[in-house]
């Protein structure tokens, strides 16, 4: 599984990542079918993101849908050789 990096200061809570993820899993746009869960941050940041066990990082795609369709660059693919960010 590819590692994904979340940059909370870039996230505006538009939920496009969740919609794209839902489409990957179910062929439909919605929040229920997504591997991504979004919630308000801890007060210092806007949003917090988590992935459940169903996340496969869009295994057959070069770029996961959530990364490709994030309009603000809040989700990025980790570069090989880099630690968690």
N, C-alpha and C positions, 0 to 999 in steps of 0.2 A: 504494500500500500504506500502511495506517495504521501509525503508529509505536506501539510498545508500550514501556512503562516497567516495569522489573523492580526491585523493592525487596527486596534480598536479606535484610535483617534481618526481613522479614515472612514469609519462606519457611521452611517446616518440612520440605520434601522429601516431601510427601504424593503428589506426581505426578498430582494431579487435572488439572492443566493438560495434561499429556501424554496422559492418557486422553481428555479432551475433544477435543484436537487430532486424535488418532487416529480418533475417531468422525467428526469433520468430513471427514477424507480417505477413510476406508474404510468407514464405517458400522458399525465394530466398536470396542470398547474394548480397548486394549492399548498397549504402549509402542512396538512396532516401526513402526507406521504414523504416528507423530507427527513433526511438524516441529521439535519441541522436544527438546533434549538437556539433561539435568540432570547435574551432577556436584558433588562436594564443593567448597566454597569454599577460599580461600587461607589459612585459619586464622583470619582476622579476621572472616570472615562464614561463615554456615552453608552456603549453596548458591550455585552459579553456574549460569546458564541461557544457552543459545544457541539460535538458530533457524537451520535450514538453508534452502536455496533454495526448498523446496517450500511455505514459509509464504506464504499469501496473505492473512493477517489476516482470514480468514473473510469474504472480499470481499462477500458478499451479506447480511451481518449487520451490524446497527448496533453490536453489541458482540461481539468475537471470543469463541468458546467458552472459550478459555483464561482470559480475563479474567472472564467470567461465572461460571465454575465454580471459580475460585480461592477457597477458603474463608477465606484469611487476608489477601486484598488485596495479595498480592505482585506480581501483574501488573495493570497499569492501562493504559488507553488514554491516550496523550499528548494533552494539550489542544492545539488548534490555536494556532500562534504561539509555542509553547515549544520550546526546544532539547532535545537529548538529556539524559536524566536518570538 
